[in-house]
Amino acid sequence: MMCDCLTKIQDNLKAKGLEIPTSLPLRGGPAIPFFPLYRADTGKLETRRGRPKYVMPTHCPFCGAEYAQEGSSHDA
């Protein structure tokens, strides 16, 4: 079972007109949020062949709870 840290944080940020951009896998992977990568030097979205690069954490970046790896064969 996944923690609800991201949902709680998104709800708090929404009240201030902010959000953390995330995506969820569409093809059979576990429901783990993906976070887009931005270049630290320019602040621009990092891309590969015109498509954004993402990082998929194995643990919640807020509380450290491990995300379930439901037989994941994910091809991003």
C-alpha positions in Angstrom: 0.0 0.0 0.0 1.2 3.5 -0.9 1.4 6.4 1.5 -0.7 9.4 0.9 2.1 12.0 1.4 1.9 13.3 -2.2 -1.9 13.7 -2.0 -1.7 15.7 1.2 1.1 17.9 -0.1 -0.7 18.5 -3.4 -3.8 19.5 -1.5 -1.9 22.0 0.7 -0.1 23.4 -2.3 -3.4 23.7 -4.4 -4.7 26.1 -1.8 -1.8 28.4 -2.7 -2.1 27.9 -6.4 0.9 25.6 -6.7 1.5 22.0 -7.6 4.3 19.4 -7.9 4.1 18.1 -11.5 3.8 14.3 -11.5 2.7 11.6 -13.9 1.6 8.0 -13.5 2.6 5.1 -15.7 -0.1 4.1 -18.2 1.2 0.7 -19.4 0.9 -1.9 -16.7 3.4 -0.5 -14.3 2.7 0.1 -10.6 0.9 3.4 -9.6 4.0 5.2 -8.6 4.3 8.9 -9.3 7.0 10.0 -11.8 8.7 13.3 -11.3 10.0 15.3 -14.3 13.6 16.3 -14.3 14.6 19.9 -14.7 18.1 21.2 -15.4 19.6 22.9 -12.4 21.6 25.4 -14.5 18.8 26.6 -16.8 15.6 25.5 -15.0 14.3 23.9 -18.2 12.7 20.5 -18.5 15.3 17.8 -19.4 14.3 16.0 -22.6 15.5 13.1 -24.7 14.5 13.1 -28.3 11.9 15.8 -27.6 10.3 13.8 -24.8 10.6 14.7 -21.1 12.9 12.7 -18.8 11.4 11.4 -15.6 12.6 9.8 -12.4 10.5 7.0 -10.7 11.4 6.8 -7.0 11.3 3.4 -5.2 10.5 5.2 -1.9 8.4 8.1 -1.0 10.6 11.3 -1.2 8.7 12.8 1.8 8.3 10.0 4.4 10.6 7.3 3.1 7.9 4.5 2.8 8.8 1.9 0.2 6.5 2.0 -2.9 5.0 -1.4 -3.8 6.6 -3.0 -6.8 3.6 -4.9 -8.2 5.3 -7.3 -10.6 6.5 -4.2 -12.5 7.6 -4.5 -16.0 7.6 -0.9 -17.0 8.9 0.5 -20.2 9.1 4.3 -20.0 
